[in-house]
């Protein structure tokens, strides 16, 4: 089974994916952004743009996920904004056509909440992610049916529990001390810093 955690930049996809992973063994987080960064690092600056526009990225993500779902007996969690219908069909549609179970969960939030969350990550109003809010929200509405999950006013644990309920998965109880939660979030954020 694959859980594709979609949504605008800053909605909390990566934090959600890693918290879901922590409470759902054996699972695995596969972040297609890493493949995109690799492609960009191997491409001359004048040819770089949005790596999702590169057919190699879309084919690579599809092949990697198809291989993982075929040969690994675990839930695969993918935190990735993917809002172009044709690209979604190339990856998620093909995975479904090949018989894989794919749950598409779209995390949503108001523009104010998204801007606040982006600021908490150190992104200003002029950041690339901030400039993509309207495009992402519009694109999500054009994708095939998704399980839309409004996250305004929900904590990370509540979002994860909602996803588990909607996908029929049983989570481990969360026995973590409340003081460790912010430390875990910082660790996830540091581990996923863009280094290019």
Backbone bond lengths (Angstrom), bond angles and torsions (degrees), N, CA, C in turn:
res aa  C-N    CA-C-N  psi(-1)  N-CA   C-N-CA  omega(-1)  CA-C   N-CA-C  phi
1 X - - - 1.464 - - 1.523 109.59 -
2 X 1.321 114.90 141.72 1.458 120.88 176.31 1.524 108.61 -120.27
3 X 1.317 115.78 136.04 1.469 121.54 173.05 1.521 106.87 -113.10
4 X 1.341 116.10 110.98 1.467 121.16 177.99 1.524 106.65 -92.54
5 X 1.326 116.42 112.87 1.463 122.05 179.58 1.523 106.77 -96.09
6 X 1.320 115.59 103.58 1.456 123.42 -175.63 1.526 108.96 -103.52
7 X 1.317 116.27 171.60 1.453 120.81 175.86 1.511 111.48 145.71
8 X 1.325 117.18 168.75 1.461 121.10 -179.69 1.528 111.11 -65.71
9 X 1.313 115.55 162.14 1.455 121.23 177.48 1.523 109.43 -63.30
10 X 1.318 115.95 130.37 1.461 120.94 178.58 1.510 114.16 93.99
11 X 1.323 119.04 -0.07 1.464 120.77 -177.72 1.532 112.17 -78.12
12 X 1.345 117.10 -19.20 1.457 119.90 177.45 1.511 114.92 111.51
13 X 1.324 117.33 25.14 1.469 121.35 -176.99 1.526 112.56 -61.48
14 X 1.328 116.84 -48.20 1.470 120.27 -175.44 1.521 110.87 -67.84
15 X 1.324 117.31 -44.80 1.469 120.01 178.32 1.525 110.05 -60.74
16 X 1.334 115.92 -42.04 1.459 120.63 179.29 1.530 110.42 -62.49
17 X 1.317 116.42 -44.89 1.470 120.39 -178.38 1.523 111.26 -60.91
18 X 1.324 117.39 -45.12 1.465 119.45 -177.47 1.525 112.56 -72.65
19 X 1.326 117.09 -32.41 1.466 118.90 175.62 1.524 110.42 -70.62
20 X 1.318 117.03 -39.12 1.459 120.87 175.46 1.531 109.96 -61.67
21 X 1.319 115.82 -43.70 1.470 121.49 177.50 1.535 111.36 -59.38
22 X 1.307 116.82 -43.56 1.468 121.07 -178.92 1.522 111.14 -60.71
23 X 1.303 117.09 -36.63 1.460 121.00 -175.49 1.520 113.58 -98.31
24 X 1.336 116.63 6.33 1.456 120.28 -176.04 1.539 111.00 -135.66
25 X 1.332 116.42 67.97 1.466 116.58 176.43 1.522 110.02 -80.12
26 X 1.311 121.82 149.98 1.462 123.39 -12.42 1.531 109.63 -86.74
27 X 1.276 116.34 122.58 1.462 121.07 176.19 1.516 107.65 -133.22
28 X 1.310 115.12 172.28 1.453 120.38 -176.16 1.515 108.52 -146.24
29 X 1.337 117.17 135.39 1.458 121.56 175.59 1.523 108.37 -96.04
30 X 1.314 115.93 122.13 1.461 122.49 177.80 1.531 107.05 -116.17
31 X 1.323 116.76 110.36 1.460 121.42 -174.98 1.532 110.12 -103.04
32 X 1.339 118.21 103.34 1.469 121.54 -178.54 1.525 113.55 -62.01
33 X 1.318 116.79 -17.04 1.455 119.63 178.10 1.532 110.44 -60.71
34 X 1.329 116.86 -33.66 1.459 120.22 -179.50 1.530 111.43 -62.57
35 X 1.333 116.66 -40.15 1.464 120.38 175.72 1.532 109.72 -63.76
36 X 1.317 116.88 -40.46 1.461 121.01 178.01 1.515 112.36 -62.06
37 X 1.338 116.60 -42.76 1.471 119.74 178.61 1.524 110.36 -64.45
38 X 1.345 116.49 -38.56 1.457 119.73 177.74 1.511 111.67 -62.45
39 X 1.322 117.04 -42.89 1.461 120.96 177.93 1.518 109.98 -62.10
40 X 1.325 117.55 -42.22 1.466 119.84 179.79 1.527 111.55 -64.83
41 X 1.346 117.12 -40.21 1.463 119.46 179.74 1.526 111.85 -65.82
42 X 1.332 116.85 -24.41 1.458 121.04 -178.23 1.530 112.22 -96.94
43 X 1.327 116.87 8.81 1.458 122.39 -177.08 1.523 109.11 -118.48
44 X 1.337 119.02 137.20 1.464 120.47 176.98 1.531 110.73 -58.09
45 X 1.320 117.63 146.09 1.470 121.17 -175.97 1.521 114.35 -51.52
46 X 1.331 117.50 -37.03 1.469 118.86 -176.83 1.523 112.77 -71.14
47 X 1.326 117.90 -12.96 1.461 121.04 179.66 1.530 112.34 -103.36
48 X 1.310 116.26 -0.18 1.464 119.54 -178.34 1.519 110.48 -81.70
49 X 1.292 114.78 149.23 1.459 123.00 175.53 1.504 106.23 -164.75
50 X 1.306 117.09 -144.45 1.454 121.23 175.82 1.525 107.35 -75.76
51 X 1.324 116.57 114.91 1.474 119.14 -175.54 1.520 112.56 -62.50
52 X 1.339 118.60 -19.80 1.458 119.21 177.20 1.526 111.72 -65.97
53 X 1.319 117.73 -21.60 1.458 121.62 178.13 1.525 112.30 -77.63
54 X 1.323 117.64 -8.52 1.461 122.17 -179.20 1.533 108.70 -88.42
55 X 1.338 117.70 116.98 1.465 119.42 -179.39 1.531 113.55 -54.36
56 X 1.342 117.13 -33.06 1.464 120.97 178.43 1.526 111.44 -58.80
57 X 1.339 117.00 -39.19 1.467 119.81 179.42 1.525 110.21 -64.34
58 X 1.324 117.02 -48.16 1.457 120.16 -177.19 1.528 111.19 -63.54
59 X 1.322 116.91 -43.36 1.465 120.40 178.68 1.531 110.48 -66.19
60 X 1.330 116.29 -40.62 1.462 119.99 179.38 1.513 112.35 -63.50
61 X 1.325 116.97 -42.69 1.473 120.56 178.37 1.525 109.58 -63.84
62 X 1.319 116.55 -45.29 1.464 119.38 178.91 1.527 110.62 -59.05
63 X 1.330 117.10 -50.26 1.465 121.00 -176.83 1.533 111.14 -61.52
64 X 1.311 116.59 -43.66 1.463 120.50 -179.27 1.526 111.23 -63.13
65 X 1.332 116.50 -45.11 1.462 119.59 -179.36 1.522 111.34 -69.25
66 X 1.324 117.67 -40.25 1.462 120.81 177.89 1.533 109.92 -60.61
67 X 1.319 116.81 -45.16 1.469 121.35 179.45 1.530 110.87 -62.75
68 X 1.322 116.69 -45.71 1.466 121.03 -178.43 1.523 110.90 -64.03
69 X 1.326 116.71 -46.02 1.463 119.77 -179.02 1.526 112.08 -66.76
70 X 1.310 116.74 -30.46 1.462 120.93 -179.77 1.529 112.17 -75.56
71 X 1.331 116.39 -36.05 1.466 119.55 -169.57 1.532 115.40 -112.25
72 X 1.310 119.09 -8.66 1.465 121.10 -179.98 1.525 109.18 -115.64
73 X 1.293 115.98 134.48 1.464 120.92 -178.98 1.522 109.52 -95.92
74 X 1.308 114.78 72.17 1.461 120.29 179.19 1.523 109.87 -156.78
75 X 1.318 115.42 160.35 1.462 120.60 174.60 1.528 107.43 -75.18
76 X 1.334 116.51 131.89 1.459 122.09 178.50 1.528 107.44 -105.55
77 X 1.323 115.90 128.62 1.465 122.12 -177.52 1.525 108.03 -113.58
78 X 1.333 116.13 125.13 1.465 121.75 -176.27 1.523 109.45 -119.37
79 X 1.341 117.86 108.15 1.469 119.95 174.53 1.531 109.53 -91.79
80 X 1.325 117.91 104.87 1.463 119.27 -176.13 1.509 111.05 -158.02
81 X 1.325 115.07 128.50 1.455 120.32 171.47 1.521 108.24 -72.86
82 X 1.321 115.87 122.05 1.461 121.38 178.86 1.522 106.40 -144.26
83 X 1.343 116.58 103.50 1.463 119.77 -171.10 1.524 114.13 -122.05
84 X 1.323 118.12 -0.46 1.463 120.22 176.80 1.525 106.98 -88.27
85 X 1.336 118.41 117.00 1.464 120.39 -175.50 1.529 114.43 -52.60
86 X 1.331 118.06 -41.18 1.470 120.33 -178.99 1.525 110.76 -65.25
87 X 1.323 117.24 -38.94 1.468 120.48 179.64 1.528 110.08 -69.66
88 X 1.328 116.00 -38.94 1.464 120.88 177.58 1.531 109.48 -60.26
89 X 1.334 116.32 -43.19 1.468 120.42 179.35 1.525 111.45 -64.65
90 X 1.347 116.33 -38.14 1.465 120.13 -179.53 1.521 112.55 -63.60
91 X 1.320 116.55 -32.15 1.461 119.50 -176.97 1.530 110.57 -102.47
92 X 1.311 117.45 -67.46 1.467 121.55 -174.79 1.532 110.84 -68.07
93 X 1.330 116.77 -43.16 1.455 119.68 179.47 1.519 112.43 -59.67
94 X 1.329 116.39 -44.32 1.468 120.20 178.94 1.528 111.53 -65.72
95 X 1.334 117.07 -39.07 1.467 119.06 178.13 1.526 110.29 -60.84
96 X 1.326 116.27 -42.76 1.465 120.01 178.62 1.530 111.03 -65.90
97 X 1.334 116.49 -41.11 1.468 120.24 178.13 1.524 111.51 -59.99
98 X 1.322 116.87 -31.12 1.466 121.50 179.38 1.522 112.61 -83.71
99 X 1.331 116.72 7.51 1.457 120.60 174.46 1.511 116.19 91.18
100 X 1.326 117.61 5.77 1.461 120.03 178.69 1.528 110.24 -80.94
101 X 1.312 116.54 142.62 1.456 121.72 174.60 1.524 108.24 -82.77
102 X 1.319 116.28 119.17 1.465 121.68 -179.97 1.519 108.39 -125.19
103 X 1.329 115.83 119.27 1.467 121.42 172.73 1.525 107.28 -97.70
104 X 1.315 115.98 123.06 1.460 121.60 -179.86 1.525 108.20 -104.25
105 X 1.323 115.89 108.52 1.462 121.66 179.56 1.524 107.93 -110.15
106 X 1.314 116.62 122.43 1.465 121.68 179.07 1.520 108.87 -104.83
107 X 1.332 116.17 111.14 1.456 120.92 175.63 1.523 107.69 -78.27
108 X 1.310 116.25 131.62 1.461 121.31 -178.53 1.520 110.03 -125.40
109 X 1.315 115.74 156.10 1.462 121.97 175.09 1.524 107.58 -159.88
110 X 1.317 115.44 161.28 1.461 119.73 178.31 1.524 109.59 -68.51
111 X 1.318 116.33 161.20 1.465 120.77 178.07 1.534 110.85 -57.88
112 X 1.340 117.18 -41.11 1.469 120.26 179.51 1.522 111.23 -62.34
113 X 1.332 116.81 -43.19 1.464 120.46 178.99 1.520 110.34 -64.56
114 X 1.333 117.28 -43.24 1.464 120.48 179.10 1.520 111.18 -61.55
115 X 1.324 117.31 -44.29 1.472 120.49 179.41 1.528 110.89 -63.75
116 X 1.328 116.62 -39.61 1.474 120.35 178.26 1.524 110.56 -64.08
117 X 1.320 117.20 -44.41 1.465 120.84 179.60 1.524 111.01 -66.09
118 X 1.330 117.14 -37.99 1.461 119.32 177.66 1.525 110.80 -65.46
119 X 1.329 116.82 -40.13 1.469 119.77 177.30 1.521 111.00 -62.60
120 X 1.337 116.89 -37.48 1.471 120.04 -179.84 1.532 110.95 -65.89
121 X 1.342 117.18 -19.50 1.468 121.88 176.88 1.521 111.42 -93.94
122 X 1.318 116.70 4.00 1.459 120.34 178.87 1.512 114.24 88.72
123 X 1.331 117.53 12.69 1.460 121.11 179.27 1.526 109.44 -97.03
124 X 1.315 116.17 130.16 1.452 120.44 178.32 1.516 111.94 -84.56
125 X 1.333 115.59 179.22 1.460 120.42 -179.02 1.522 111.73 -67.11
126 X 1.327 117.52 -19.15 1.462 120.94 178.66 1.518 113.38 -94.33
127 X 1.320 117.98 7.82 1.467 120.83 -177.80 1.524 110.75 -70.28
128 X 1.334 115.33 162.67 1.457 120.70 179.72 1.526 110.04 -60.81
129 X 1.328 117.48 -44.86 1.465 121.13 -179.24 1.522 112.42 -61.55
130 X 1.338 116.62 -40.40 1.464 120.28 179.37 1.524 110.57 -64.06
131 X 1.319 115.99 -36.20 1.460 120.23 179.99 1.528 113.73 -73.05
132 X 1.327 116.74 -10.21 1.458 121.28 -176.93 1.532 113.69 -101.54
133 X 1.333 117.89 -1.39 1.467 120.55 -173.66 1.526 111.78 -56.51
134 X 1.321 117.68 -52.94 1.470 120.10 -176.69 1.530 111.72 -64.83
135 X 1.340 116.91 -40.82 1.466 120.46 178.62 1.530 110.53 -61.68
136 X 1.325 116.11 -42.14 1.472 119.82 -179.12 1.528 111.30 -66.88
137 X 1.314 117.08 -45.80 1.466 119.55 -179.20 1.527 110.91 -62.98
138 X 1.334 116.62 -41.06 1.468 119.89 178.46 1.525 110.57 -66.90
139 X 1.327 117.03 -42.72 1.457 121.02 -179.05 1.516 112.62 -64.41
140 X 1.322 117.33 -39.51 1.466 120.45 179.70 1.524 110.95 -61.06
141 X 1.330 116.69 -33.50 1.466 119.22 -178.81 1.531 111.69 -72.83
142 X 1.323 118.03 -15.14 1.468 121.89 -178.95 1.527 112.97 -96.37
143 X 1.310 117.93 -7.10 1.465 120.83 -178.09 1.517 110.34 -78.40
144 X 1.341 116.22 159.97 1.467 118.92 173.66 1.531 109.50 -56.20
145 X 1.275 116.35 164.25 1.466 122.46 -173.26 1.523 111.78 -44.28
146 X 1.299 114.59 128.99 1.461 121.95 175.11 1.512 108.12 -125.66
147 X 1.296 115.37 159.81 1.452 121.13 173.86 1.526 106.38 -88.96
148 X 1.321 116.50 97.04 1.463 121.01 -176.98 1.527 109.88 -77.14
149 X 1.324 115.39 129.94 1.461 121.50 -177.70 1.521 109.20 -126.06
150 X 1.339 117.73 100.10 1.466 119.97 176.26 1.531 109.56 -66.01
151 X 1.338 116.36 129.94 1.466 120.40 -175.79 1.526 113.46 -108.49
152 X 1.329 117.78 -1.82 1.468 119.36 177.42 1.528 108.75 -57.16
153 X 1.300 116.87 126.55 1.463 120.66 176.59 1.518 114.60 80.71
154 X 1.339 118.32 -0.05 1.463 120.59 177.78 1.518 109.94 -101.88
155 X 1.315 116.51 141.24 1.453 121.03 171.99 1.514 110.04 -81.54
156 X 1.313 115.94 166.38 1.454 121.16 -178.50 1.527 111.67 -56.81
157 X 1.313 116.97 -43.63 1.466 120.30 -178.74 1.521 110.97 -62.70
158 X 1.334 116.95 -37.69 1.469 120.45 178.92 1.529 111.25 -67.10
159 X 1.331 116.39 -39.03 1.466 120.34 178.72 1.529 109.40 -63.12
160 X 1.327 116.50 -45.44 1.463 121.21 -179.13 1.531 110.47 -62.77
161 X 1.315 116.69 -42.64 1.467 119.75 179.97 1.530 111.46 -66.40
162 X 1.330 116.79 -35.67 1.472 120.14 175.95 1.528 110.91 -63.70
163 X 1.331 116.98 -43.36 1.462 120.39 179.29 1.520 110.03 -62.38
164 X 1.320 116.77 -44.49 1.468 120.31 179.91 1.525 110.73 -60.83
165 X 1.309 116.42 -42.74 1.468 120.46 179.06 1.525 110.80 -63.08
166 X 1.322 116.11 -43.80 1.469 120.78 -176.31 1.532 112.67 -71.69
167 X 1.333 116.86 -23.67 1.464 119.99 -179.21 1.529 112.29 -103.75
168 X 1.331 116.91 0.40 1.461 121.12 177.40 1.515 114.47 73.43
169 X 1.324 117.75 27.69 1.461 121.67 -179.24 1.522 110.82 -103.01
170 X 1.315 115.35 146.37 1.462 121.81 177.06 1.523 109.05 -98.32
171 X 1.323 115.87 122.83 1.461 121.45 179.06 1.520 110.24 -92.19
172 X 1.322 115.60 153.02 1.453 119.98 168.88 1.524 107.70 -67.53
173 X 1.321 118.25 149.04 1.462 119.74 175.23 1.529 109.91 -60.84
174 X 1.302 115.52 148.21 1.465 120.08 179.31 1.526 108.64 -93.69
175 X 1.335 115.81 97.04 1.463 120.91 -179.57 1.521 111.77 -98.41
176 X 1.316 116.72 10.55 1.465 120.07 -177.56 1.524 110.74 -66.68
177 X 1.310 115.11 141.77 1.462 120.74 175.46 1.527 108.77 -67.75
178 X 1.331 118.42 138.42 1.472 120.46 -177.18 1.530 113.94 -54.99
179 X 1.329 117.76 -28.43 1.464 119.38 -179.62 1.522 112.64 -74.18
180 X 1.333 117.60 -20.06 1.470 118.91 179.36 1.527 112.49 -81.68
181 X 1.312 117.15 -18.87 1.469 119.38 -177.40 1.528 113.12 -60.42
182 X 1.341 118.69 -48.76 1.472 116.88 178.70 1.525 112.75 -64.24
183 X 1.330 117.25 -31.57 1.463 119.84 178.35 1.523 110.96 -66.87
184 X 1.330 116.44 -41.12 1.466 120.11 176.96 1.524 110.59 -61.97
185 X 1.333 116.19 -41.11 1.469 119.50 -179.30 1.523 111.13 -64.86
186 X 1.326 116.31 -40.83 1.461 119.57 177.16 1.519 110.66 -63.26
187 X 1.337 116.92 -40.43 1.464 120.75 179.66 1.526 110.68 -62.41
188 X 1.332 117.21 -42.52 1.467 120.64 177.95 1.521 109.82 -63.80
189 X 1.325 116.27 -43.15 1.461 119.87 -179.00 1.532 110.59 -63.25
190 X 1.327 117.38 -42.71 1.463 120.21 179.56 1.523 111.60 -66.94
191 X 1.320 116.50 -40.81 1.462 121.25 -178.91 1.537 110.96 -64.20
192 X 1.317 117.10 -26.44 1.465 120.94 -175.50 1.519 113.46 -108.25
193 X 1.334 116.86 19.40 1.458 118.90 175.40 1.524 109.27 -65.74
194 X 1.290 114.64 141.60 1.472 120.01 178.33 1.522 107.94 -76.75
195 X 1.343 116.28 127.15 1.466 120.90 -177.27 1.523 110.42 -121.02
196 X 1.322 116.99 70.00 1.466 117.89 179.14 1.511 110.72 -133.93
